[in-house]
Amino acid sequence: MDTSEKNNNNGQNSESENNPVTDTNAENTAENSENKSASGTEALKTQINELNDKYLRLYSEFDNYRKRTAKERAELIKTASEEVLQSVLPVLDDFERAIKANETVEAAAPIKDGMLLIYTKLKNNCIQKGLSPFETTGQVFDADIMEAITHIPAADDSQKGKVIDEVEKGYKLGDKVIRFAKVVVGN
């Protein structure tokens, strides 16, 4: 290297080392990056705390909702039959009155009439609540609504696979079968 290049290099080095403006800019840049980093960290911590708070509130709200609906469901199950039982209570009262009245009656006709009236009242209450019996005698056996308790030989071919006798009535509540009819089927 020649001396002019050395002087040139020395001049550049001495300028940056001795220049206070360059040193201040470097320090400011470092401080700015530290400030930005610190403020960014603080912003992230604040955002995390806000999200955590929102999460905890949402979780608590959902837990309260779950408990409330479970309690409402339990109450509904306990009181679901209340309406039906209220409609049956007058029939129960009628039975009690009939029992008291039958203590002194010696003729069977008034007892039969009273029992028929009570039966009709109970049947009408059940029908009003959506209960309906379905006919099975003479129908083709249907396993979806009937239960075959026995099979007997059919008198002729037209009775094969059909219900010969109904031992116990079947009932539907709306469209749902709540008791299968117990029937005797011809073979």
Backbone as a chain_set.jsonl record, in Angstrom:
{"seq": "MDTSEKNNNNGQNSESENNPVTDTNAENTAENSENKSASGTEALKTQINELNDKYLRLYSEFDNYRKRTAKERAELIKTASEEVLQSVLPVLDDFERAIKANETVEAAAPIKDGMLLIYTKLKNNCIQKGLSPFETTGQVFDADIMEAITHIPAADDSQKGKVIDEVEKGYKLGDKVIRFAKVVVGN", "coords": {"N": [[0.82, -1.176, 0.0], [0.384, 2.175, -0.699], [1.354, 5.325, 0.688], [-0.544, 7.284, 0.406], [-2.956, 5.937, 0.284], [-3.043, 4.832, 2.825], [-3.241, 7.085, 4.363], [-5.647, 7.97, 3.497], [-7.381, 5.887, 4.364], [-6.92, 6.063, 7.066], [-7.951, 8.524, 7.534], [-10.671, 8.137, 7.125], [-11.335, 6.351, 9.12], [-10.703, 7.823, 11.373], [-12.526, 9.854, 11.123], [-15.114, 8.655, 11.555], [-14.735, 7.675, 14.078], [-14.258, 9.888, 15.558], [-16.462, 11.477, 15.122], [-19.19, 12.851, 16.658], [-21.894, 12.884, 15.982], [-22.468, 10.601, 14.494], [-22.039, 8.635, 16.423], [-24.102, 9.212, 18.248], [-26.383, 8.781, 16.713], [-26.211, 6.006, 16.375], [-26.502, 5.164, 19.004], [-29.09, 6.13, 19.532], [-30.567, 4.635, 17.715], [-30.226, 2.072, 18.786], [-31.437, 2.466, 21.285], [-34.026, 3.08, 20.435], [-34.716, 0.641, 19.245], [-34.712, -0.95, 21.521], [-36.733, 0.322, 22.996], [-38.883, 0.015, 21.275], [-39.01, -2.753, 21.309], [-39.531, -3.198, 24.022], [-41.965, -1.795, 24.316], [-43.503, -3.238, 22.509], [-43.489, -5.733, 23.698], [-44.857, -5.121, 26.05], [-47.327, -4.4, 24.942], [-48.079, -6.841, 23.848], [-48.271, -8.364, 26.206], [-50.376, -7.033, 27.444], [-52.401, -7.524, 25.583], [-52.531, -10.319, 25.77], [-53.387, -10.579, 28.433], [-55.921, -9.36, 28.22], [-57.2, -11.119, 26.413], [-57.1, -13.458, 27.947], [-58.756, -12.679, 30.056], [-61.19, -12.303, 28.671], [-61.584, -14.945, 27.838], [-61.862, -16.301, 30.317], [-64.208, -15.071, 31.272], [-66.045, -15.835, 29.293], [-65.926, -18.613, 29.593], [-66.901, -18.878, 32.2], [-69.475, -17.841, 31.845], [-70.552, -19.741, 30.066], [-70.417, -22.032, 31.69], [-72.224, -21.329, 33.713], [-74.553, -21.195, 32.147], [-74.771, -23.886, 31.35], [-75.187, -25.135, 33.853], [-77.606, -23.909, 34.571], [-79.378, -24.776, 32.524], [-79.305, -27.527, 32.992], [-80.488, -27.644, 35.496], [-83.037, -26.627, 34.875], [-83.921, -28.634, 33.15], [-84.009, -30.819, 34.887], [-86.043, -29.975, 36.606], [-88.147, -29.885, 34.768], [-88.4, -32.58, 34.094], [-89.2, -33.596, 36.553], [-91.699, -32.399, 36.853], [-93.089, -33.051, 34.571], [-95.199, -34.841, 34.295], [-97.203, -33.61, 35.611], [-99.404, -32.198, 34.485], [-100.904, -34.257, 33.289], [-101.502, -35.817, 35.521], [-103.062, -33.998, 36.951], [-105.32, -33.961, 35.342], [-106.238, -36.518, 35.783], [-106.928, -36.612, 38.431], [-109.698, -35.769, 38.995], [-111.024, -38.09, 38.133], [-110.068, -39.972, 39.905], [-111.226, -38.927, 42.211], [-113.903, -39.41, 41.535], [-113.929, -42.222, 41.582], [-113.488, -42.657, 44.324], [-115.858, -41.552, 45.399], [-117.687, -43.304, 44.218], [-116.999, -45.726, 45.433], [-117.723, -45.195, 48.097], [-120.47, -44.798, 47.744], [-121.246, -47.296, 46.847], [-121.209, -48.885, 49.069], [-123.629, -49.066, 50.345], [-125.408, -49.822, 48.396], [-127.322, -52.373, 46.937], [-128.085, -53.368, 44.505], [-126.809, -54.285, 41.302], [-126.874, -52.859, 38.907], [-126.751, -49.924, 39.2], [-124.118, -49.726, 40.072], [-122.663, -50.715, 37.898], [-123.33, -48.768, 35.971], [-122.175, -46.487, 37.142], [-119.45, -47.189, 37.143], [-119.026, -47.357, 34.377], [-119.405, -44.666, 33.649], [-117.238, -43.466, 34.971], [-115.082, -44.765, 33.715], [-115.451, -43.831, 31.079], [-114.988, -41.102, 31.46], [-112.265, -41.089, 32.245], [-111.1, -42.221, 29.955], [-111.718, -40.246, 28.02], [-110.252, -38.083, 29.067], [-107.647, -39.05, 28.685], [-107.586, -39.257, 25.888], [-107.786, -36.57, 25.227], [-105.283, -35.722, 26.008], [-103.72, -36.75, 24.043], [-103.429, -39.479, 23.833], [-104.097, -42.518, 22.197], [-105.868, -45.472, 21.426], [-105.129, -48.309, 19.335], [-106.51, -50.328, 16.784], [-106.248, -53.847, 16.397], [-107.253, -56.384, 15.959], [-107.984, -58.702, 13.448], [-106.284, -57.458, 11.698], [-103.278, -57.449, 9.66], [-100.38, -58.896, 11.03], [-98.135, -56.691, 12.564], [-94.989, -56.017, 13.459], [-93.977, -53.63, 14.353], [-95.858, -52.332, 15.889], [-97.102, -54.238, 17.354], [-97.021, -57.063, 19.602], [-96.451, -60.373, 19.464], [-97.82, -62.794, 21.427], [-98.466, -65.415, 21.317], [-98.925, -68.091, 18.926], [-101.483, -69.479, 16.996], [-103.14, -72.214, 15.299], [-104.556, -71.326, 12.204], [-107.985, -71.035, 11.212], [-108.694, -70.903, 8.548], [-107.081, -70.132, 5.364], [-107.223, -67.368, 5.029], [-106.842, -66.193, 7.483], [-104.226, -66.533, 8.164], [-101.231, -65.188, 9.379], [-102.519, -63.018, 10.377], [-104.015, -61.035, 13.037], [-105.679, -62.793, 15.465], [-106.752, -62.597, 18.022], [-106.888, -60.071, 20.572], [-105.038, -59.557, 23.354], [-104.103, -57.556, 25.026], [-104.629, -54.115, 24.75], [-103.027, -51.841, 22.478], [-101.323, -48.676, 22.621], [-100.898, -45.336, 21.398], [-99.074, -42.334, 21.704], [-99.577, -39.514, 20.306], [-97.752, -39.947, 17.456], [-96.1, -41.866, 18.367], [-95.566, -45.122, 19.551], [-96.512, -46.137, 22.673], [-97.213, -48.297, 24.13], [-97.063, -51.574, 23.173], [-99.374, -53.601, 21.414], [-100.586, -56.635, 22.707], [-100.923, -59.614, 21.164], [-102.637, -62.46, 19.603], [-101.619, -64.502, 17.059], [-102.525, -65.919, 13.927], [-101.508, -68.992, 12.392]], "CA": [[0.0, 0.0, 0.0], [1.152, 3.407, -0.666], [1.071, 6.205, 1.809], [-1.767, 8.062, 0.197], [-4.08, 5.087, 0.656], [-3.04, 4.723, 4.28], [-3.756, 8.346, 4.895], [-7.074, 7.986, 3.161], [-8.043, 4.975, 5.293], [-6.814, 6.63, 8.406], [-8.849, 9.678, 7.585], [-12.05, 7.663, 7.256], [-11.491, 5.778, 10.444], [-10.674, 8.858, 12.385], [-13.746, 10.647, 11.012], [-16.23, 7.971, 12.186], [-14.466, 7.538, 15.498], [-14.272, 11.192, 16.205], [-17.699, 12.186, 14.794], [-20.175, 12.624, 17.71], [-23.22, 12.712, 15.395], [-22.577, 9.204, 14.129], [-22.163, 7.877, 17.662], [-25.415, 9.499, 18.814], [-27.365, 8.076, 15.881], [-26.123, 4.588, 16.674], [-27.095, 4.973, 20.326], [-30.536, 6.363, 19.408], [-31.129, 3.49, 17.031], [-30.233, 0.979, 19.749], [-32.461, 2.781, 22.282], [-35.32, 2.948, 19.769], [-35.057, -0.765, 19.116], [-35.044, -1.447, 22.854], [-38.042, 0.89, 23.349], [-39.89, -0.68, 20.461], [-39.094, -4.118, 21.813], [-40.188, -3.143, 25.334], [-43.368, -1.412, 24.132], [-44.135, -4.364, 21.829], [-43.682, -6.76, 24.711], [-45.934, -4.639, 26.923], [-48.579, -4.487, 24.177], [-48.432, -8.262, 23.774], [-48.709, -8.792, 27.531], [-51.706, -6.459, 27.645], [-53.32, -8.271, 24.721], [-52.684, -11.652, 26.363], [-54.237, -10.433, 29.616], [-57.292, -9.092, 27.764], [-57.745, -12.362, 25.867], [-57.311, -14.358, 29.085], [-59.941, -12.199, 30.765], [-62.351, -12.639, 27.834], [-61.739, -16.404, 27.892], [-62.406, -16.671, 31.621], [-65.595, -14.613, 31.337], [-66.826, -16.698, 28.409], [-65.989, -19.928, 30.222], [-67.821, -18.761, 33.347], [-70.825, -17.671, 31.314], [-70.981, -21.032, 29.542], [-70.616, -22.929, 32.827], [-73.501, -20.924, 34.321], [-75.613, -21.609, 31.216], [-74.876, -25.34, 31.444], [-75.814, -25.458, 35.136], [-78.993, -23.444, 34.545], [-80.179, -25.659, 31.671], [-79.416, -28.823, 33.67], [-81.483, -27.466, 36.566], [-84.352, -26.509, 34.226], [-84.281, -29.952, 32.632], [-84.38, -31.654, 36.032], [-87.368, -29.52, 37.033], [-89.105, -30.299, 33.747], [-88.605, -34.023, 34.237], [-89.975, -33.818, 37.775], [-93.073, -31.897, 36.725], [-93.623, -33.35, 33.238], [-96.459, -35.572, 34.386], [-98.125, -32.831, 36.434], [-100.633, -31.896, 33.739], [-101.663, -35.496, 33.129], [-102.022, -36.202, 36.834], [-104.15, -33.085, 37.29], [-106.524, -34.369, 34.615], [-106.673, -37.802, 36.307], [-107.426, -36.427, 39.795], [-111.161, -35.86, 39.086], [-111.427, -39.485, 37.962], [-109.769, -40.586, 41.199], [-112.304, -38.476, 43.1], [-115.119, -40.144, 41.167], [-113.794, -43.589, 42.096], [-113.695, -42.622, 45.775], [-117.291, -41.354, 45.632], [-118.377, -44.539, 43.815], [-116.744, -46.731, 46.466], [-118.571, -44.85, 49.25], [-121.875, -44.996, 47.38], [-121.499, -48.728, 46.647], [-121.257, -49.589, 50.353], [-125.025, -49.271, 50.754], [-126.216, -50.26, 47.259], [-127.357, -53.83, 46.787], [-128.327, -53.697, 43.094], [-125.588, -54.203, 40.49], [-127.033, -51.945, 37.771], [-126.171, -48.599, 39.453], [-122.657, -49.856, 40.166], [-122.177, -50.832, 36.517], [-123.469, -47.457, 35.321], [-121.163, -45.602, 37.723], [-118.133, -47.605, 36.635], [-118.971, -46.974, 32.965], [-119.218, -43.212, 33.61], [-115.856, -43.163, 35.373], [-114.219, -45.247, 32.625], [-115.6, -42.908, 29.951], [-114.32, -39.852, 31.828], [-110.82, -41.334, 32.184], [-110.743, -42.433, 28.546], [-111.771, -38.944, 27.354], [-109.088, -37.314, 29.532], [-106.457, -39.589, 28.012], [-107.665, -38.89, 24.47], [-107.479, -35.136, 25.149], [-103.832, -35.574, 26.189], [-103.033, -37.289, 22.867], [-103.349, -40.941, 23.877], [-105.117, -43.153, 21.361], [-105.687, -46.91, 21.225], [-105.216, -48.701, 17.928], [-107.16, -51.621, 16.559], [-105.362, -54.872, 15.851], [-107.986, -57.605, 15.622], [-108.272, -58.838, 12.026], [-105.229, -56.791, 10.923], [-102.051, -58.209, 9.404], [-99.437, -58.696, 12.134], [-97.119, -55.658, 12.328], [-94.081, -56.06, 14.611], [-93.665, -52.278, 14.81], [-96.85, -51.868, 16.86], [-97.703, -55.392, 18.028], [-96.158, -58.09, 20.167], [-97.141, -61.671, 19.398], [-97.551, -63.583, 22.63], [-98.602, -66.823, 20.936], [-99.417, -68.393, 17.587], [-102.44, -70.598, 16.987], [-103.464, -72.607, 13.924], [-105.642, -70.544, 11.61], [-109.134, -71.83, 10.752], [-108.585, -70.952, 7.081], [-105.91, -69.427, 4.849], [-107.381, -65.912, 5.11], [-106.44, -65.741, 8.822], [-102.795, -66.742, 8.363], [-100.45, -63.954, 9.482], [-103.364, -61.942, 10.897], [-104.294, -61.063, 14.463], [-106.91, -63.512, 15.776], [-107.286, -62.073, 19.282], [-106.09, -59.038, 21.222], [-104.998, -59.814, 24.785], [-103.927, -56.254, 25.673], [-104.66, -53.034, 23.759], [-101.847, -51.03, 22.266], [-101.617, -47.238, 22.656], [-99.951, -44.38, 20.829], [-99.116, -40.952, 22.169], [-99.25, -38.867, 19.037], [-97.358, -40.978, 16.486], [-95.177, -42.793, 19.023], [-96.178, -46.248, 20.266], [-96.035, -46.165, 24.06], [-97.42, -49.674, 24.591], [-97.347, -52.497, 22.074], [-100.537, -54.465, 21.602], [-100.23, -58.048, 22.862], [-101.901, -60.272, 20.288], [-102.521, -63.852, 19.209], [-101.509, -64.485, 15.606], [-102.863, -67.182, 13.275], [-100.469, -69.61, 11.544]], "C": [[0.867, 1.244, 0.0], [0.658, 4.33, 0.418], [-0.183, 7.003, 1.622], [-2.997, 7.242, 0.563], [-4.176, 4.946, 2.164], [-3.618, 5.977, 4.89], [-5.255, 8.433, 4.666], [-7.86, 7.103, 4.124], [-8.02, 5.517, 6.702], [-7.762, 7.801, 8.562], [-10.284, 9.227, 7.771], [-12.286, 7.099, 8.636], [-11.539, 6.86, 11.497], [-11.921, 9.713, 12.307], [-14.89, 9.974, 11.737], [-16.001, 7.813, 13.672], [-14.619, 8.86, 16.215], [-15.575, 11.934, 15.989], [-18.755, 11.882, 15.867], [-21.574, 12.391, 17.153], [-23.446, 11.244, 15.048], [-22.765, 8.348, 15.372], [-23.555, 8.059, 18.278], [-26.504, 8.774, 18.031], [-27.365, 6.579, 16.19], [-26.765, 4.287, 18.025], [-28.609, 5.129, 20.269], [-31.221, 5.169, 18.738], [-31.222, 2.3, 17.988], [-31.319, 1.21, 20.799], [-33.86, 2.622, 21.687], [-35.709, 1.478, 19.615], [-35.406, -1.358, 20.466], [-36.425, -0.948, 23.279], [-39.157, 0.199, 22.569], [-40.09, -2.097, 20.963], [-39.845, -4.147, 23.146], [-41.658, -2.777, 25.172], [-44.133, -2.516, 23.411], [-44.428, -5.492, 22.801], [-44.821, -6.372, 25.643], [-47.286, -4.746, 26.216], [-49.031, -5.943, 24.077], [-48.915, -8.79, 25.118], [-50.119, -8.278, 27.821], [-52.735, -7.221, 26.828], [-53.569, -9.671, 25.274], [-53.59, -11.584, 27.585], [-55.686, -10.179, 29.241], [-57.939, -10.368, 27.227], [-58.004, -13.383, 26.971], [-58.57, -13.973, 29.847], [-61.211, -12.538, 29.987], [-62.638, -14.138, 27.888], [-62.374, -16.831, 29.214], [-63.859, -16.249, 31.764], [-66.497, -15.51, 30.483], [-66.984, -18.091, 29.012], [-66.971, -19.913, 31.392], [-69.258, -18.639, 32.879], [-71.373, -18.998, 30.777], [-71.263, -22.008, 30.676], [-71.931, -22.602, 33.541], [-74.676, -21.354, 33.462], [-75.853, -23.11, 31.32], [-75.572, -25.75, 32.741], [-77.289, -25.077, 35.141], [-79.871, -24.372, 33.699], [-80.327, -27.045, 32.298], [-80.468, -28.747, 34.778], [-82.888, -27.379, 35.978], [-84.825, -27.859, 33.707], [-84.723, -30.881, 33.763], [-85.765, -31.271, 36.55], [-88.438, -29.964, 36.053], [-89.417, -31.784, 33.863], [-89.455, -34.325, 35.463], [-91.441, -33.459, 37.59], [-93.712, -32.223, 35.384], [-94.987, -34.019, 33.305], [-97.517, -34.802, 35.173], [-99.464, -32.596, 35.735], [-101.518, -33.137, 33.593], [-102.283, -35.907, 34.462], [-103.155, -35.279, 37.274], [-105.435, -33.472, 36.567], [-107.078, -35.696, 35.128], [-107.282, -37.661, 37.712], [-108.959, -36.434, 39.893], [-111.681, -37.293, 38.928], [-111.185, -40.241, 39.269], [-110.838, -40.201, 42.223], [-113.603, -39.232, 42.822], [-115.078, -41.585, 41.676], [-114.045, -43.623, 43.61], [-115.176, -42.446, 46.122], [-118.071, -42.628, 45.303], [-118.188, -45.627, 44.865], [-117.62, -46.464, 47.69], [-120.046, -45.137, 48.951], [-122.211, -46.482, 47.255], [-121.581, -49.51, 47.958], [-122.701, -49.912, 50.753], [-125.908, -49.798, 49.634], [-126.15, -51.775, 47.134], [-127.57, -54.249, 45.335], [-127.054, -53.463, 42.295], [-125.685, -53.18, 39.366], [-126.47, -50.551, 38.056], [-124.637, -48.645, 39.544], [-122.052, -49.931, 38.766], [-122.236, -49.486, 35.809], [-122.409, -46.48, 35.828], [-119.773, -45.919, 37.202], [-117.961, -47.214, 35.168], [-118.751, -45.47, 32.823], [-117.769, -42.83, 33.948], [-114.876, -43.592, 34.281], [-114.257, -44.279, 31.442], [-114.875, -41.595, 30.228], [-112.8, -40.0, 31.737], [-110.347, -41.477, 30.737], [-110.719, -41.106, 27.793], [-110.606, -38.046, 27.78], [-107.823, -37.758, 28.811], [-106.438, -39.204, 26.537], [-107.33, -37.411, 24.288], [-105.978, -34.884, 25.293], [-103.045, -36.188, 25.038], [-102.9, -38.796, 22.838], [-104.45, -41.531, 23.005], [-104.835, -44.645, 21.242], [-105.719, -47.213, 19.733], [-105.753, -50.121, 17.829], [-106.173, -52.596, 15.941], [-106.106, -56.121, 15.395], [-108.354, -57.616, 14.144], [-107.225, -58.187, 11.126], [-104.069, -57.749, 10.673], [-101.071, -57.879, 10.532], [-98.347, -57.712, 11.733], [-96.237, -55.575, 13.575], [-93.716, -54.677, 15.127], [-94.639, -51.783, 15.87], [-97.464, -53.004, 17.669], [-96.63, -56.332, 18.562], [-96.944, -59.392, 20.181], [-96.793, -62.471, 20.643], [-97.715, -65.07, 22.369], [-99.1, -66.92, 19.502], [-100.384, -69.572, 17.712], [-102.713, -70.978, 15.535], [-104.673, -71.813, 13.424], [-106.733, -71.479, 11.103], [-109.121, -71.962, 9.23], [-107.394, -70.094, 6.659], [-106.019, -67.905, 4.975], [-106.936, -65.365, 6.473], [-104.949, -65.924, 9.091], [-102.056, -65.398, 8.352], [-101.25, -62.773, 10.011], [-103.593, -62.132, 12.389], [-105.653, -61.714, 14.681], [-107.576, -62.91, 17.006], [-106.32, -61.039, 19.855], [-106.173, -59.259, 22.729], [-104.895, -58.501, 25.559], [-103.842, -55.189, 24.594], [-103.311, -52.337, 23.665], [-102.244, -49.564, 22.22], [-100.486, -46.442, 22.03], [-100.154, -43.039, 21.52], [-98.634, -40.119, 20.998], [-98.967, -39.955, 18.02], [-96.465, -42.045, 17.11], [-95.955, -43.882, 19.766], [-95.614, -46.254, 21.683], [-96.331, -47.518, 24.731], [-97.817, -50.52, 23.392], [-98.574, -53.328, 22.423], [-100.06, -55.905, 21.726], [-101.328, -58.849, 22.172], [-101.602, -61.754, 20.09], [-102.589, -63.862, 17.699], [-101.819, -65.877, 15.048], [-101.734, -67.667, 12.385], [-101.09, -70.43, 10.459]], "O": [[1.926, 1.313, 0.624], [-0.399, 4.086, 1.0], [-0.832, 7.368, 2.603], [-3.971, 7.78, 1.091], [-5.274, 4.941, 2.721], [-4.403, 5.915, 5.837], [-6.016, 8.9, 5.514], [-8.892, 7.523, 4.646], [-9.007, 5.429, 7.433], [-8.309, 8.022, 9.642], [-11.041, 9.866, 8.501], [-13.326, 7.346, 9.247], [-12.35, 6.797, 12.42], [-12.347, 10.257, 13.326], [-15.6, 10.648, 12.484], [-16.953, 7.814, 14.452], [-15.066, 8.912, 17.36], [-15.784, 12.961, 16.634], [-19.181, 10.732, 15.97], [-22.379, 11.742, 17.819], [-24.528, 10.712, 15.297], [-23.577, 7.423, 15.364], [-24.117, 7.09, 18.789], [-27.434, 8.219, 18.616], [-28.429, 5.962, 16.256], [-27.477, 3.295, 18.18], [-29.336, 4.35, 20.886], [-32.307, 4.752, 19.141], [-32.229, 1.592, 17.981], [-32.039, 0.282, 21.168], [-34.766, 2.101, 22.337], [-36.864, 1.105, 19.821], [-36.308, -2.191, 20.554], [-37.204, -1.705, 23.857], [-40.208, -0.148, 23.107], [-41.219, -2.583, 21.033], [-40.69, -5.013, 23.37], [-42.516, -3.379, 25.818], [-45.318, -2.709, 23.685], [-45.481, -6.128, 22.737], [-45.657, -7.208, 25.987], [-48.277, -5.141, 26.829], [-50.218, -6.242, 24.205], [-49.861, -9.575, 25.172], [-50.951, -8.997, 28.374], [-53.82, -7.53, 27.321], [-54.701, -10.155, 25.246], [-54.465, -12.433, 27.758], [-56.591, -10.724, 29.873], [-59.089, -10.665, 27.547], [-59.01, -14.092, 26.938], [-59.358, -14.835, 30.236], [-62.193, -13.003, 30.567], [-63.794, -14.551, 27.972], [-63.312, -17.628, 29.229], [-64.664, -16.995, 32.321], [-67.585, -15.893, 30.913], [-68.064, -18.679, 28.944], [-67.774, -20.832, 31.549], [-70.157, -19.259, 33.446], [-72.534, -19.331, 31.015], [-72.252, -22.739, 30.627], [-72.667, -23.51, 33.93], [-75.687, -21.826, 33.983], [-76.998, -23.558, 31.372], [-76.448, -26.615, 32.73], [-78.126, -25.822, 35.65], [-80.98, -24.717, 34.106], [-81.375, -27.674, 32.149], [-81.245, -29.683, 34.969], [-83.824, -27.978, 36.507], [-86.006, -28.188, 33.816], [-85.686, -31.633, 33.619], [-86.566, -32.141, 36.894], [-89.523, -30.377, 36.464], [-90.573, -32.192, 33.743], [-90.323, -35.197, 35.427], [-92.323, -34.141, 38.112], [-94.791, -31.711, 35.087], [-95.838, -33.778, 32.449], [-98.621, -35.308, 35.374], [-100.525, -32.776, 36.332], [-102.736, -33.062, 33.756], [-103.449, -36.298, 34.519], [-104.11, -35.732, 37.905], [-106.524, -33.325, 37.122], [-108.26, -35.981, 34.936], [-108.07, -38.51, 38.128], [-109.487, -37.062, 40.81], [-112.686, -37.654, 39.541], [-112.01, -41.056, 39.683], [-111.296, -41.037, 43.002], [-114.31, -39.639, 43.744], [-116.088, -42.105, 42.149], [-114.732, -44.513, 44.111], [-115.689, -43.105, 47.025], [-119.004, -42.99, 46.02], [-119.124, -46.372, 45.157], [-118.195, -47.393, 48.258], [-120.774, -45.654, 49.799], [-123.342, -46.883, 47.529], [-121.98, -50.675, 47.957], [-122.956, -50.914, 51.421], [-127.049, -50.186, 49.887], [-125.08, -52.379, 47.213], [-127.259, -55.384, 44.975], [-126.3, -52.535, 42.589], [-124.656, -52.677, 38.914], [-125.753, -50.024, 37.206], [-123.955, -47.705, 39.136], [-121.043, -49.283, 38.486], [-121.289, -49.106, 35.121], [-121.816, -45.737, 35.046], [-119.008, -45.016, 36.861], [-116.881, -46.789, 34.759], [-117.985, -45.043, 31.96], [-117.166, -41.982, 33.291], [-113.943, -42.856, 33.962], [-113.217, -43.948, 30.872], [-114.225, -41.039, 29.342], [-112.125, -39.119, 31.205], [-109.319, -40.921, 30.351], [-109.802, -40.859, 27.009], [-110.037, -37.332, 26.954], [-107.023, -36.928, 28.379], [-105.385, -38.862, 25.999], [-106.673, -37.035, 23.318], [-105.466, -33.911, 24.74], [-101.814, -36.151, 25.055], [-102.312, -39.342, 21.904], [-105.599, -41.095, 23.068], [-103.699, -45.045, 20.988], [-106.283, -46.442, 18.956], [-105.485, -50.98, 18.67], [-105.37, -52.233, 15.081], [-105.62, -56.841, 14.523], [-108.958, -56.669, 13.64], [-107.277, -58.353, 9.908], [-103.902, -58.736, 11.389], [-100.949, -56.723, 10.939], [-97.71, -57.872, 10.692], [-96.686, -55.115, 14.625], [-93.195, -54.557, 16.235], [-94.294, -50.911, 16.667], [-98.263, -52.759, 18.573], [-95.509, -56.392, 18.058], [-97.981, -59.494, 20.837], [-95.629, -62.789, 20.888], [-97.175, -65.897, 23.104], [-99.627, -65.958, 18.943], [-100.128, -70.531, 18.441], [-102.537, -70.156, 14.636], [-105.669, -71.653, 14.129], [-106.448, -72.577, 10.623], [-109.491, -73.004, 8.687], [-106.778, -69.418, 7.483], [-104.995, -67.223, 5.022], [-106.677, -64.167, 6.588], [-104.459, -65.511, 10.142], [-102.23, -64.585, 7.444], [-100.736, -61.657, 10.09], [-103.4, -63.217, 12.937], [-106.661, -61.249, 14.15], [-108.793, -62.732, 17.044], [-105.108, -61.116, 19.654], [-107.251, -59.16, 23.315], [-105.515, -58.342, 26.61], [-103.083, -55.329, 23.635], [-102.56, -52.257, 24.637], [-103.364, -49.233, 21.829], [-99.31, -46.8, 22.109], [-101.274, -42.668, 21.871], [-97.436, -40.03, 20.733], [-99.827, -40.791, 17.743], [-96.113, -43.022, 16.45], [-96.886, -43.59, 20.516], [-94.404, -46.362, 21.881], [-95.761, -47.834, 25.776], [-98.782, -50.217, 22.69], [-98.781, -53.707, 23.576], [-99.223, -56.351, 20.942], [-102.5, -58.776, 22.542], [-100.503, -62.237, 20.361], [-103.512, -63.296, 17.113], [-101.424, -66.888, 15.629], [-101.08, -66.875, 11.708], [-100.377, -71.024, 9.65]]}, "num_chains": 1, "name": "protein.A"}
